[in-house]
Amino acid sequence: MNDGLALLKICQGSIIKKRRYLLPYDNLIWEVDEFEGDNTGLIIAEVELESEDQIFALPSWIKEEVSDDNRYYNANLVQHPFKDWS
């Protein structure tokens, strides 16, 4: 923990703040990130698959697929936070 706090002190710019929840669904573990700060209101879910062609059921609580939308990458959320999207 102390190492993490030391790294935060030397970081420049914004920091991504989020809470991560692990949700089991259909024999997979979904990682659900609820963002805070400038990205409040944004919730992203992801799942690690065994292969790119693995078939899986999309949970009903998923609104849209955003894997190919680079706006959702943490590095981009620092530069262009969710609060500024229109």
C-alpha angles and dihedrals in degrees: 000000000000090000090053092050090049090053091051090056092058096043115109124213128007127346124219110236119195144146117230123212125188112217123184113218129164094344093310132099113232119203108215117192120199108195127216136193115023089000097051111145094034117114120178128186126196137173132200112230129199091235140359091254096049111132116225139164115254110227116244090240092066109102100189144347111256103165093117096042107097092198087082096057112110092234090057094043088062092055097036109023123201091250089067096052115108 
